[in-house]
Amino acid sequence: MNSFMKRSLSFLGAALVAAVTFASQAPAEGHAEDAPDGMYRSELTGEWIPVALQNQRPVAFMVDNEKIALPHYGLTQADIVYEMMNSTKNGRITRFMAVVKDWGKITQFGSIRSVRPTNFYLAAEYNAIICHDGGPFYINAYTALPYIDNLSGGFARFTNGKATEFTEYVTYGGYTNPNTGRSYAGLATRIAAKGYTTTYNQYYTGLHRPIAESEYTLDSLPYAVGGTSVDLPFPHNQSKLRYNATTRTYDYFEYGKQHLDAANNNAPLTFKNVILMRCSWVQLDQNGYLIYNILGTDVGYYLTDGKAIPITWSKSTDLNPTVYTDATTGQIINLNPGKTYIAVVPDDVWTQTVLQ
């Protein structure tokens, strides 16, 4: 365990404080821009997107992360991607939950698999509609909650030469499989059929988390350390992130290869912000199903532009957003404009995280 890892573990008891400006963050370049015509800053990324999307709810997709499910389709369209242990079986395989604001552009997303209880807690803070294919009976109590909207199964089946469980993808419009002749309703039709609103409803708590208006670095913080490489303790997937100095983002790797999006000309999956959250958990049965203690507080790291700082995180209710604070100053962190990767790391293997 490196010295930064050892030092960060002492911050578990750090108190959270009210929101303040993170004044010690130094702008890297540029300045706050005036809004281009017809655009606003996305509440998920801080990037300029059409104002027509301003009130549109995100959709959260549960994406299979078994090797045979690769290549993934559509993940580069996600604004925020969560990765977490899906089961204690099969080498603690992980699963993605991809949060997408502009889901009207989706052509093929997935492949789609089942959901777990923890995902409902996280999706609720975005007021997101969850797309999945079933799940263990533990999810029934969550799907019955008035603030949970979800679509389960029935998505398009593509002929790709794989077993059936690896053939299901979400499409925005209807899809007819040219090999089987079977037709499937698209996301827009499915949402309408359920009577779900596509705009934020009464359960949305507002602006999710602060995002800086212009890019900054952590270089001026004396306690920032190198953060160009992350190896996560996910033994089945061997998940890693590597800082790309050219794009100033973190490229994602798993199964020994860089992740490429088959729906986007094999574009790399890359992120401006990386958040690592240590979290305790409870195994629910002998099948390996589990739930994270995501309502609580613990420690973690925030990485951007090749630097890292220790943080604390806190989530008080299902609907309230997770708050990330600088563990040294107690100030709430402004994320950099861009996409965010969030790893929920089991506390029993947290010290195996390799950060350099």
Order of alpha helices (4+ residues) and beta strands (2+ residues): alpha-beta-beta-beta-beta-beta-beta-beta-alpha-beta-alpha-beta-beta-beta-beta-beta-alpha-beta-beta-beta-beta-beta-beta-beta-beta-beta-beta-beta-beta-beta-beta-beta-beta-beta
